[in-house]
Amino acid sequence: MITLTAVTRESLHRFVVDTLEAMGLGREDAEIFGGALLFSELRFHPGHGQGVKRLRKYRERISQGEVDPAADWEIVKESPALALVNAHNGIGTVAANRAMNLAIQKAKVCGVGQVVVRDSTHFGSSAVHAALAADAGCIGVAYTNAGPEMAPWGAREGAVGTNPWGIAAPTGLGFHAILDIALTTAGKGMMRWHGEAGLSMPRDWALTPEGEETDDPHAAMAGALLGIGTYKGYGLAFMTDVLTGVIAGGGYGLTPYADPRRLDVSHSLTAIDIEWFMPLSEFRRRMDDFAAMVKSRALRPGFAEVLIPGEQEARRVARKSAVGVPLETGVLEDLRALGAELGVGTEIVAVGPWEDTRL
């Protein structure tokens, strides 16, 4: 049984940033990383696992020397539109943030900017980085490779990662259109959520170690994940490794996370300057018209409305900002324990149990 406690957005943000600084991050990097973790916590289902619950994992990685919180961020090679960056095993979220900001600068000069990062670590939610470009009046595209959790089509062992993609574009609707997807049908965070809640899971999420599809999340945790659209998801994940680790001179396939001293993850961040094509106001108008077209279609039985990518998440952000951010009670207790271990005096303010059925 999973219970949820609502906490205030502001106190959670302050706690996360102060805790990251206590782990050894500089204040600026702690603000970047903390903001990204809160972004994910607000937008996604708690089972996705990309939010503040990752603080404990980062404490472990930093203390064990798997991630360098003070790593250099080195531009290895650069042209007006392109750059290759070495993150030197630093915080992947911070490295990707800097890379996207560099891509945006290049896009404002050349119309498009692309920065590829090697020797990095977990970069969090792809939407975080894609949204930076949308904030700047660009279309943002962010993707990364990851540890080999997905089985190639026909195999029962993992060889490529969840390799998530984020694509963000401005609209006039009060929120960005944002697609943020892993190339697996689901991740192990959602499998873990189903297991702890005593629920079965869809059979197209993962395999047992013997290669059988299963609806038992406990049996699947030791097996490989399945790609979206069967062989199509595997193909997209394979090519994502090509577009990140292979071309960057970094890790790919079985390499990311194989050596705990060098996680060897690679990312790609692209910004496309909308103003090169048309005025931003005209682009927003066209996006709004496109959204209206999509929403006008007749509904299937059982559906109340059509949403565009990013709309459900924008509603979550508004709701959680107003009434509190739901945290698993065990996660909240662990965060408070972690703060005590690190001597962080910032309090996470709880406002009561989370009683909204929507997550």
N, C-alpha and C positions, 0 to 999 in steps of 0.2 A: 504494500500500500504506500503510495507516494502522497505526502502532504506538502502543501506550498504555503509560504509565508510572504506577504507583500511588504516590500521595503521602499523607502523613498528613493527616487532616482538620484537626487542631489547627494544624499549621504553615501549611497553606493558608489557613485562616481568618485567622490573625495577619497573614500576608503581604498578603492582600487588603485588610484594614482599614488596615494601615499604608500601603499604596500609595495607597489612596483619600485618606487624610489628606495624603499628600505631593502629591496632585493639587490640593489646596485645599479639600477638605471638612472641616468641623469634625468633632471626634472622635465626637460623638453621631451625626451624619449618616453618617459613615464606618462606624460600627458597624451602623446600620440597613441601609445599602446593601450592606455586606460580608456581613452575615448573609443578606440576600436572595439574593445571588449564590451563596453556599455552599448555601443551601436548594435552589436550582435545580440546581446541580452535583450534589448528592447524589441528587435525585429523578429526573432525566431522563437520557435517552440523550445521550451526548456530542454527537451531531449536531444536537440541538435548538438549540444555540447561545445559550441563555439564562443560562449560567453564567459562570465566571471568565474565559473567553476574551474577554468583552466589555470587559475592563479597557483594552485597547489602543484600542478604539473610543472609550471614554469619555475617555481621555487626549487623543485627537485632537479630540473635540468640545469639550472644555473649553479646550484650547490655541487652538483656532480661534474661540472665542467663540460656539459654537453652543449651549452649555449653561452656565448660571451656577451654579457649585457653592455659592455663598453667597447664592442668591436668597431674597427674602422669601416667606413663605407667608401669604397674605392671605385672611381670611374676608370676602368681598364682601357677602354677605347671609346671614341666619341666622334660623331659627325653632326651636322646641323639637325638631322631628324632622328638619329639613332644613338644609343649608348649601350655599352656592356658594363655591368657593375659587378664587383666582387663584394659580397656582404661579410666575408670573413667569419662565418658562423655566428653572426649576431642575431638579434631579435628579428625574425622574419617580417613581422607586422611593421616594424619601424623601417626596415630596408625597403619594403614594398611601398610604403607611404612616400618615402623620399624619391623612389624611382618613378612613381606616378606623378609627383610634383615636377620632376625633371621632364617627363614625357609631356606634361601640359605646357611647360615653358617652350619646348621644341615645337609643339603643335601650334602655338600662337605665332611662331616664326614661319614654319614650313607647311602648315595645314595639318600635319600629322606628326606625332612623336611616338617612338617606341623604345622602351628600355627593357633589356633582358638582364636578369639578376641570377648569378650563380653563387654557390657556396653559402646558401642561406638556410633558414629553418622554417618551421611552420608559420604561415603568414595570415592565419585566421580566415575570416570570411572574405570571399572575393568581392562581395558587394561593397565592403568598406572602401576598397581601393578604387573600384569603378565609380563609386559615388563622388569621389574627390574630383574626378574629371567633369561629371555632370554639374557639380557645384560651380565649376569654372567655365560653364558654357560649352563644354565638349561632350562628345560621346566617349565613354570610358569602357575599356575592355581589359579585364584582369584575369589571369589564369595561372595555375601552378601545378607542378607535379607533386607527388606525395609518396608515402611508403606503399609497398606492393600489396595492397589489400584486395584488389579486384582480380578475379580469375579471368584469363583470356578465354574467349568463347571456345568451349570444348575441353578446357582444363579444369582441374579441381584445386589448383594451388594459385595463389596470387602472384602476379607479375607486373602489374601496373597499379597506379594509385587511384583514389577517388577523383583526382585531378580536376578540381572544381573550376568553373567559369563564372565570372560576373560581367554583365553588360548593363550599363546605365546610360539613360538619356533624359534630358530635361523635358518637362511638360509644363502646361499652364494649369494643371489640375491640383496644385498644392503639394505634389510629391513627384519624385523622379520615377520614371518607368525603370525598374531594375529586375533583371533576371539573375538569380544566384542559384546555381545548381551544381551538385556533385554529379559525376558521370556514373556513379553507382545508383541503384534504385533507392537505397537508403544507406546510412552510415551506422557504425557500431554504437554510436550514441543513442540513436533511436531504437536499436535492438535492445540495448541495455535498459532503456526506459520501459519498453514493453515487458521485458523480463521482470523488472522490479514492480511493475504494476500488475503482474500476473496475467498479462494478455498474450495471446498468440500474435504472430506477425504474418504478413503476406508471404507466400511461398516464393515469390520472385526477388526476395531481398538478398538471400545468401545461401551458401551450401554448408553442409556438414563437412568435416575433414575427409570423409569418404567420398565426397562429391555429389551427395544427394540433396535435392531441394528440401527445405524444411520450413514449417511454421513455428518451430520451437526456438525462441531467441537464445535460450541457454545453450542448446546444441549448436547453434549457428555461430556463437561468439568465437569458437575455435576454428571456424572455417573461413573460406574466402567469400568476398562480396560479389554480387552479380551486377553487370552493367545495365544501364537504362536501355530499353529497346533491344535486349539480348546482345547480338553481335555488334549492333550499331554503337552501343555505349562503349564496348571494348575498343572498337575502332577509333572512336573519338578520344578515348583515354590514351591509346597508343600514339596518336598524332599529337596530343598535348605534350607527351614526353619529348617528341621530336621538336616541337616549338619552344620548349623550355630547356630541359637538361641537355639534349643532344646538341642543339645549336649553340648553347651557352658554354659548352665545354665543361658542364657540370654533371651531376649524377642523373641517372635515368633507370627505369625498370626496377631491378632488384637493389640498386645502390642506395637510394635515399633511406636514411635511418638505419642502414646496416652497421655503420660504425658510430657508436655513441659519442665519440670525440669529435666527429664531423658529420653533421646530419645530411649535408650535400643535397639540399632542396633547391630547385630553380623556379623562377617566376618570369612572367612576361606582362608588362604593363603598357597599354596603348591609349593615347588620347587623340581624338579626331576633332579638330576645331570646326564647329558648326558654322561660324562666321565666314569661313573660307567658301562655303557653299551658298549661304543665304543669311539674311539677318536672323539673329537668334529669336526675335519675336515671331517671325514667319515660321521658323521651325517649330516653336511651341504651338502655334496655331494649327499647323499640320498634324502634330502629334495628338492634339486634342481632338481634331477631326477624325483621325485614325481610331482613337479610343472610342469615340462615339459610334463609329461604324461597327466595331467589334461588339460593343455592348448592346447594339440594336437587334442582334440576332435572336430568333425564337429559341426558347430555353428547352432543354431536355427535362423529362419528368424528374422531380426531386431536387431541382436546382432553382435557387431564388434569384440569381443574377450572374452576369459574366464579369469577371475581374480582369484587369490587365496586370502584367507582371509588376510586382512591387506594391500593388494596392492593398492587399491583405496585410502586408508587413507595415505599411504606413498607418493602417488602422490600429495595429498592435502598439506601435510607438505612441500614438495619441492616447490610447487607453491606459497603457502602463505609466506614461508620464503623469496622467491625471490621478490615478487611483493607487499606484504603487507597482513595483516590479516584482513579479512572482519568482521566488527562489525555492528550490527544494529545501525543506527544513534541514536535512542533513548537510546540504551545501552551505547554507547560512551558518550553521554551527561550525563547519570546517573553516569557513572564511574568518569567523571570529577567533577561532583557535590559531589560525595562521597569523592574524594580526597580533595576537598576544605573543606568539613566538618571536615575532620580528620587532616587538616593542612599538607597534603602531597604535597610537592613542585615538585615532579617528573611529567614531562609532557608526555602525550601520543601523539606521533607525527603522524599526519594524512598525507597521501600521495595523497589523492584524492578519488573520488567515486570508488566503486568496480564495474567494468564494465564487468567482466568475468561472463558468464552465468553459469559456473560450480560452484557448491557448495559442 
